[in-house]
Amino acid sequence: MKNFVKKFLGFSVGPILGSLVSFITVPLTTFFISPSQMGKASMFTVIQGLVVSFIYLGIDQAYTREYHYEPDEKKLIQNAILVPMSFALIVSVLLIFFSKEFSVWMFESPRYSYVAYLFAVMCVGLVLERFILLLIRMRERSGEYSLFTVSLKVLILLTTVILIFTRKRDFLTIVYSTIIGQLLGDGVLFLRYRHYILPKFSEYDFSLIKRMCMFGFPLIISVSLTNLLNTMDRLFLRDFSTYSELGIYTAALKVAAIVQLVQSAFTTFWVPTAYRWNKEHRDMKVYVFVSQLVLFIFTLFFFGLLFTKKFIVLILSSRYSDAQFVIGLLALTPVLYTISETTTLGIVFSGKSYYNIWVSVIAFVPNIILNFLLIKPFGTVGAAISTATAYLLFFIGRTYFSKKCGFAIPSTNLTINCILLFIAGILSSLRNNYSYILVIVVFLICLISQRGFYYKLYDVIKHPDQWNLD
């Protein structure tokens, strides 16, 4: 148990500090940059997410799956990075050739075509960063991972500060700081691990590449749909609302991202640990305990955010005050995603990655319908409800198909609590005097419904040798 907690805390430092550094940039940007300009900048983030959904081609997931079964880690990463890097170079060339169209799509003007050139270089850097950080994670080197994670965020923050005080304060300030800070951090990673990344043709094993492609390629559809799921709210807001509303929504997303402090910490630690436990044939009860632990921690964080949202929003400019009504719903995205990471292991362990396509469809289609129906009458709240509903279905779909693969983790109580969190998120979006009291009632119901976990936690602390959580 002590080793489990030690590794978790070790991996937590980087994501938590990195998220805190990112959180510092929120009041910095909202104070100096108007909601409409923030809305334009958010479109760059949307496009970045869409490109990332394709560029790894699912090979990053295949790499983590193969890590504990391929003895030569240098050979593995050389083979894993070949296809995504080749694809990134193709995407970069296309971005350069169609730079004006890229500018019009993002900013509704051909004037900013040079952003496409910077983004083309960034695509290559994102592939390098992804696989190098995966290598560090799979080695379970928590200190090194934390150092690089924080460094990347600090570089983006410093670049933001410099640009805010040296140029016009518009959406390009955020775009430039994101690209420049990212490339500087990726450059450091490349220099540190270039002996792993620089191609060596004698290392290539096309049977290994084929095996990873067979596992990874079905994930392209599911990952792409998931990234679309994360961006459809902003795309619909841009078309059905105003850049100002989109800017307020984006600011709320950044505040809600405080919950991602825990999400980043857990998922970074959990992936290599879960694969190792599966290889060691650990008992199902350890997975159940982790799932219940994650639910309990996120229940506390989520309701803590709901109870303090009015004070948190004070860090934003008064122009963004309406962000408080959607923070709770938007925070459900990292909450439900992380809980599902503990229930989806059947899909991962069985290698039946095609089930992820069905999971994504189950979440994506209702999301489009709800965005279409709710954004015009309810604006940002409608977009937030659409996204929260989609992620509730995402959790249910992942859990269901994981059970079909033989990972029969008890999920009734988990599902009930996720629905209660969803209800609390909707209540927090209401503008009346009773919603706060109702949120408290839902919180108490959640705590009571999880009482079985408290006894289990006591037993783990009392008899750690019987649980084998290291």
C-alpha positions in Angstrom: 0.0 0.0 0.0 2.8 2.4 0.9 4.5 1.8 -2.4 1.2 2.3 -4.3 0.7 5.7 -2.6 4.4 6.6 -3.1 4.2 6.0 -6.8 0.9 7.8 -7.1 2.2 10.8 -5.3 5.3 10.8 -7.4 3.4 10.8 -10.6 1.0 13.4 -9.2 3.5 16.1 -8.5 4.1 16.9 -12.2 0.5 17.0 -13.4 -0.7 18.8 -10.4 2.0 21.5 -10.5 1.6 21.7 -14.2 -2.1 22.2 -13.9 -1.6 24.8 -11.2 0.8 26.7 -13.5 -1.8 26.5 -16.3 -4.5 27.7 -13.9 -2.4 30.8 -13.1 -2.6 31.8 -16.7 -6.4 31.9 -16.5 -6.8 35.3 -14.6 -3.8 36.6 -16.5 -5.5 36.1 -19.9 -9.0 36.9 -18.8 -7.9 40.2 -17.2 -6.1 41.5 -20.3 -8.0 39.7 -23.1 -11.7 40.2 -23.9 -14.2 37.3 -24.1 -14.6 37.8 -27.9 -10.8 37.5 -28.4 -10.7 34.6 -26.0 -13.4 32.9 -28.1 -11.2 33.3 -31.2 -8.2 31.9 -29.4 -10.2 28.9 -28.3 -10.7 27.9 -32.0 -6.9 27.2 -32.2 -7.2 24.9 -29.2 -10.2 23.1 -30.9 -8.2 22.6 -34.1 -5.2 21.4 -32.1 -7.3 18.8 -30.4 -8.8 17.6 -33.7 -5.3 17.2 -35.3 -4.0 15.4 -32.2 -6.9 12.9 -32.5 -5.6 11.8 -35.8 -1.9 12.3 -35.7 -0.9 9.5 -33.3 -3.0 7.0 -35.3 -3.7 5.0 -32.1 0.0 3.8 -32.0 0.6 5.6 -28.7 -2.0 3.3 -27.0 -0.5 0.3 -28.8 3.0 1.3 -27.5 1.8 1.3 -23.8 0.2 -2.1 -24.4 3.4 -3.6 -25.9 5.8 -2.1 -23.4 5.8 -4.9 -20.8 6.1 -7.5 -23.5 8.9 -6.1 -25.6 12.3 -6.4 -23.8 14.1 -3.8 -26.0 12.5 -0.4 -25.1 14.6 1.5 -27.7 13.5 -0.9 -30.4 9.9 -0.5 -29.3 9.8 3.3 -29.3 11.7 3.4 -32.7 9.1 1.2 -34.3 6.2 2.9 -32.5 7.1 6.5 -33.5 7.8 5.7 -37.2 4.2 5.7 -38.5 2.9 8.7 -36.4 5.9 10.8 -37.3 5.5 10.0 -41.0 1.9 11.0 -40.8 2.8 14.2 -38.9 5.2 15.3 -41.6 2.4 14.7 -44.2 0.0 16.8 -42.2 2.7 19.5 -41.8 3.2 19.7 -45.6 -0.6 20.0 -46.1 -0.8 22.8 -43.5 1.8 24.8 -45.4 0.2 24.3 -48.8 -3.3 25.2 -47.4 -2.2 27.8 -44.9 -4.8 30.4 -46.1 -7.7 28.0 -45.9 -6.4 27.0 -42.4 -6.5 30.6 -41.3 -10.0 31.2 -42.6 -11.3 28.0 -40.9 -9.8 29.0 -37.5 -10.0 32.8 -37.5 -12.4 33.6 -40.4 -9.7 35.6 -42.2 -6.8 34.7 -44.5 -4.5 37.2 -42.8 -3.1 34.7 -40.3 -1.9 32.0 -42.7 1.6 32.2 -41.0 0.1 30.5 -37.9 -0.3 27.4 -40.0 3.5 27.3 -40.5 4.1 27.4 -36.8 1.4 24.8 -36.2 3.0 22.5 -38.8 6.2 22.5 -36.8 4.2 22.0 -33.6 2.6 18.8 -35.1 6.1 17.2 -35.3 6.9 18.3 -31.8 3.6 16.9 -30.4 4.5 13.4 -31.7 8.0 13.6 -30.1 6.6 14.8 -26.8 3.9 12.2 -26.7 6.2 9.2 -27.1 9.0 10.5 -25.0 6.6 11.2 -22.1 5.1 7.7 -22.6 8.5 6.2 -22.3 9.1 8.0 -19.0 5.7 7.0 -17.7 6.1 3.3 -18.6 9.4 3.3 -16.9 7.5 4.6 -13.8 10.1 7.4 -13.4 7.7 9.7 -11.6 10.3 12.4 -10.7 11.5 12.8 -14.2 8.0 12.8 -15.6 6.9 15.5 -13.2 9.9 17.7 -14.0 9.3 17.7 -17.7 5.5 18.1 -17.2 6.0 21.2 -15.1 8.7 22.6 -17.3 6.4 22.5 -20.4 3.7 24.4 -18.5 6.1 27.0 -17.1 7.5 27.7 -20.5 4.0 28.4 -21.8 3.2 30.6 -18.8 6.4 32.6 -19.2 5.8 33.0 -23.0 2.3 34.2 -22.2 3.5 36.9 -19.7 6.2 38.1 -22.2 3.8 38.4 -25.1 1.0 40.1 -23.0 3.4 42.9 -22.1 5.2 43.2 -25.4 2.5 43.1 -28.1 -1.2 43.8 -28.8 -3.4 41.9 -26.4 -5.6 39.8 -28.7 -6.2 36.2 -29.5 -2.8 35.8 -31.2 -1.1 36.4 -27.8 -2.6 33.1 -26.6 -2.0 31.3 -29.9 1.7 32.4 -30.0 2.4 31.6 -26.4 0.9 28.1 -26.8 3.0 27.3 -29.9 6.3 28.8 -28.8 6.1 27.5 -25.2 5.2 24.0 -26.5 8.1 24.0 -29.1 10.6 25.1 -26.5 9.6 22.3 -24.1 9.6 19.7 -26.9 13.1 20.8 -27.9 14.4 20.1 -24.4 12.7 16.6 -24.4 14.3 15.9 -27.8 17.8 16.9 -26.7 17.5 14.7 -23.6 16.1 11.6 -25.4 17.4 12.0 -29.0 19.4 8.7 -28.8 16.0 7.0 -28.5 14.2 9.0 -31.2 16.8 9.4 -34.0 16.0 6.7 -36.6 18.1 3.6 -36.8 16.9 1.4 -39.6 18.4 -1.8 -38.1 15.9 -1.4 -35.2 12.8 -1.6 -37.4 10.7 -4.7 -37.0 7.8 -4.6 -39.5 5.9 -7.5 -37.7 6.0 -5.4 -34.5 4.8 -2.3 -36.4 2.0 -4.3 -38.0 0.9 -5.6 -34.6 0.8 -2.1 -33.2 -1.1 -0.8 -36.2 -3.6 -3.6 -35.9 -4.3 -2.5 -32.3 -4.0 1.2 -32.8 -5.8 1.9 -36.1 -9.3 1.0 -34.8 -8.6 3.6 -32.0 -8.3 6.3 -34.7 -12.1 6.4 -35.1 -12.9 6.3 -31.4 -10.2 8.8 -30.4 -11.3 11.1 -33.2 -14.9 10.9 -32.1 -13.9 11.5 -28.5 -11.9 14.6 -29.5 -14.8 15.8 -31.6 -16.9 15.2 -28.5 -14.6 17.5 -26.6 -14.9 20.2 -29.3 -18.4 20.1 -30.6 -19.7 22.4 -27.9 -17.3 25.2 -29.0 -17.9 24.6 -32.7 -21.7 24.9 -32.1 -21.3 27.9 -29.9 -19.3 29.6 -32.6 -22.0 29.0 -35.2 -25.1 29.4 -33.0 -23.9 32.0 -30.6 -21.2 34.8 -30.4 -17.5 34.8 -29.9 -18.1 36.5 -26.5 -20.3 33.6 -25.3 -17.6 31.2 -26.6 -15.0 33.2 -24.7 -16.9 32.9 -21.4 -17.4 29.2 -22.0 -13.7 28.8 -22.7 -12.9 30.6 -19.4 -15.2 28.3 -17.6 -13.5 25.3 -19.1 -10.2 26.6 -17.9 -11.5 27.0 -14.3 -13.2 23.6 -14.4 -9.9 22.2 -15.4 -8.8 22.4 -11.8 -10.5 19.0 -11.4 -8.0 17.8 -14.0 -5.4 18.2 -11.3 -6.5 14.8 -10.0 -7.4 13.4 -13.4 -3.9 14.0 -14.8 -2.3 12.7 -11.6 -4.3 9.5 -11.6 -4.3 8.6 -15.3 -0.5 9.2 -15.6 0.1 6.8 -12.8 -2.8 4.3 -13.6 -1.9 3.2 -17.1 1.5 1.6 -16.4 0.2 0.3 -13.1 -2.9 -1.4 -14.6 -0.8 -3.1 -17.3 1.7 -4.3 -14.8 -1.1 -5.7 -12.5 -2.7 -7.5 -15.4 0.7 -9.1 -16.3 1.0 -10.2 -12.7 -2.6 -11.5 -12.6 -3.7 -9.4 -9.7 -7.0 -10.2 -8.0 -10.1 -8.3 -9.2 -10.6 -6.8 -5.8 -7.7 -4.4 -6.2 -9.2 -3.0 -9.4 -12.6 -2.6 -7.6 -10.9 -0.8 -4.7 -9.1 1.6 -7.0 -12.3 2.4 -8.8 -14.2 3.1 -5.6 -11.3 5.2 -4.4 -11.3 7.3 -7.5 -15.0 7.8 -7.2 -14.7 9.0 -3.6 -11.8 11.4 -4.3 -13.6 12.9 -7.3 -16.8 13.2 -5.4 -15.0 15.4 -2.9 -13.3 17.5 -5.5 -16.4 17.9 -7.6 -18.6 19.1 -4.8 -15.8 21.2 -3.4 -15.7 23.0 -6.8 -19.5 23.5 -6.8 -19.5 24.9 -3.3 -16.7 27.4 -4.1 -17.4 28.3 -7.7 -18.5 31.8 -6.9 -15.3 32.5 -5.2 -13.2 30.8 -7.8 -14.8 32.9 -10.6 -13.6 36.0 -8.7 -10.2 35.4 -10.2 -11.6 36.1 -13.6 -12.5 39.5 -14.9 -16.1 40.6 -14.2 -16.7 40.2 -17.9 -16.6 36.4 -17.3 -18.9 36.2 -14.3 -21.4 34.0 -16.1 -18.8 31.2 -16.2 -19.9 30.1 -12.7 -23.1 28.6 -14.0 -21.4 26.1 -16.3 -18.3 25.2 -14.3 -20.0 22.3 -12.5 -21.2 20.7 -15.7 -17.9 21.1 -17.5 -16.0 19.6 -14.5 -17.9 16.4 -15.1 -15.8 15.7 -18.2 -12.6 14.9 -16.3 -14.6 13.3 -13.5 -16.5 10.8 -15.6 -13.6 10.2 -17.9 -11.3 9.3 -15.0 -13.8 7.0 -13.3 -14.3 5.2 -16.7 -10.5 4.6 -16.9 -10.9 2.2 -14.0 -13.9 0.3 -15.6 -12.7 0.1 -19.2 -9.8 -2.2 -18.6 -11.5 -5.2 -20.1 -11.3 -3.5 -23.6 -7.7 -2.6 -23.0 -6.5 -6.0 -21.7 -8.4 -8.0 -24.3 -7.1 -5.9 -27.2 -10.6 -5.5 -28.6 -10.0 -1.8 -29.3 -12.9 -1.7 -31.8 -15.3 -1.6 -28.9 -14.1 2.0 -28.3 -15.7 3.0 -31.6 -19.1 2.0 -30.3 -18.4 3.8 -27.0 -17.6 7.0 -28.9 -20.6 6.7 -31.1 -22.9 6.2 -28.1 -21.6 9.5 -26.7 -21.0 11.5 -29.9 -24.4 11.2 -31.6 -26.5 12.4 -28.6 -24.0 15.2 -28.1 -24.6 16.5 -31.6 -28.3 16.3 -31.2 -28.3 18.0 -27.8 -26.0 20.8 -28.9 -28.3 21.5 -31.9 -31.3 21.6 -29.6 -30.0 23.3 -26.5 -27.4 25.9 -27.5 -29.8 28.4 -29.3 -32.3 28.6 -26.3 -29.8 28.2 -23.4 -26.4 29.3 -24.8 -23.4 28.2 -22.7 -25.5 26.2 -20.3 -27.0 24.2 -23.2 -23.5 23.4 -24.5 -22.4 22.3 -21.0 -25.4 20.0 -20.5 -24.8 18.4 -23.9 -21.2 17.7 -23.1 -22.0 16.4 -19.6 -24.7 14.1 -20.9 -22.3 12.7 -23.5 -19.7 11.9 -20.9 -22.2 10.2 -18.7 -23.0 7.9 -21.7 -19.3 7.6 -22.4 -18.8 6.2 -18.9 -21.7 3.8 -19.2 -20.6 2.6 -22.7 -17.0 2.0 -21.6 -18.2 0.0 -18.5 -20.7 -2.1 -20.5 -18.3 -3.1 -23.3 -15.5 -3.8 -20.8 -17.8 -6.3 -19.0 -18.4 -8.0 -22.4 -14.6 -8.5 -22.6 -14.6 -10.3 -19.2 -13.7 -7.5 -16.8 -16.7 -7.8 -14.6 -16.2 -5.0 -12.2 -19.3 -4.2 -10.1 -20.7 -1.0 -11.5 -24.2 -0.4 -10.2 -23.1 1.9 -7.3 -20.6 3.7 -9.6 -23.3 4.4 -12.1 -25.7 5.7 -9.5 -23.1 8.0 -8.1 -22.2 9.3 -11.6 -25.8 10.1 -12.3 -26.0 11.9 -8.9 -23.0 14.0 -9.9 -24.7 14.8 -13.2 -27.8 16.0 -11.4 -25.7 18.1 -9.1 -24.0 19.7 -12.1 -27.4 20.6 -13.6 -28.6 22.0 -10.3 -25.5 24.2 -10.1 -26.3 25.8 -13.4 -29.7 27.1 -12.1 -29.9 30.8 -11.2 -32.1 30.5 -8.0 -31.7 30.5 -4.3 -32.6 26.9 -3.8 -30.0 25.2 -6.0 -27.2 25.5 -3.4 -29.3 23.7 -0.8 -30.3 20.9 -3.3 -26.6 20.5 -4.3 -25.8 19.9 -0.6 -28.6 17.3 -0.4 -27.2 15.4 -3.4 -23.7 15.6 -1.9 -24.9 13.9 1.3 -26.7 11.2 -0.7 -23.4 10.5 -2.5 -21.5 10.2 0.7 -24.1 7.8 2.2 -24.2 5.6 -1.0 -20.5 5.1 -0.8 -20.4 3.9 2.8 -19.3 0.4 1.7 -16.0 1.9 0.5 -15.2 3.4 3.9 -15.1 -0.1 5.5 -12.9 -1.4 2.6 -10.5 1.5 3.0 -10.2 0.8 6.7 -9.4 -2.9 5.9 -6.7 -1.8 3.3 -5.0 0.4 5.9 -5.4 -2.2 8.6 -4.3 -5.2 6.6 -2.2 -4.0 3.6 -0.5 -7.3 3.2 -3.9 -8.9 2.2 -4.5 -6.5 -0.6 -1.2 -6.5 -2.6 -1.6 -2.9 -4.0 2.1 -2.3 -4.6 
